[in-house]
Amino acid sequence: MKNATVIMLVVGLAMAAPAFADFSGSKTVLSGETWDEDGDIAKNGNTDITINVGGTMTGGEFMAADEWGYTFDMNIYGTANIEQFKIYGDGACTVVVGNGTDAAALNVDEGFLGKAGDSTITINSGSSMTVDASANAWAGEFEIRTDFTSSINLVGTGTLRLINDGTYAADLWNANLVIGNGGANPVTSAQVGDYVVYSTTPEPATMSLLALGGLAMLRRRRNR
């Protein structure tokens, strides 16, 4: 009876444990659709994932292009909620958040870039990446490895947000590898509500042009 009980307990635990499914190939998440995917990505072939506006992806542990050497491209135009976002980069990884028009969001609890090769995350205007430890009370860190050429690129008004609410404080390793507009603009950080927000700062020349443009518009209005 004891042996039978142990066997039934083991089987029950196995059935209750979450199934981690691998994925390779092409996947498009349509508007209004939710795709739940845990496990390894791009393990068996080059992989291209697109989340359309209004689409959602969720995942517990997401490991892309580990030592397998395949390429991984992910375009997030909707929302991606991933607990552990590990972008190794051995086969070249690129993640794009937003299309510059519609707001998109990448939300993670912890993760890293570039452990085994080059990898980049580009956050376009109007979109954001948020590291929020409160979901599972994890460390809330996001490491950008210096072993390879990896970075988080903030384009226009794209932002990187780290939880800092007095209870949880996310850490960004190698913050110098957060760049603005491909490195053309400096990046600043400031506490905004419960988050430390990284954003780009326009160059002085750009600010001067904006100021001149504003003056020109005022003159036209006065002439009218």
Secondary structure, DSSP 8 states (H G I E B T S, - for coil): -HHHHHHHHHHHHHHHS-----B-SEEEE-TT-EEE--EEESSSS-EEEEE-TT-EEEEEEEEES-TT---EEEEESSEEEEEEEEE--TT-EEEEE--SSS--EEEEEEEEE-SSS-EEEEE-TT-EEEE-GGGTT---EEEE-SSS-EEEEE-TT-EEEEEBSSS-B-EEETGGGEEEGGGTB-EEEEEETTEEEEEE---HHHHHHHHHHHHHHHHHHHH-
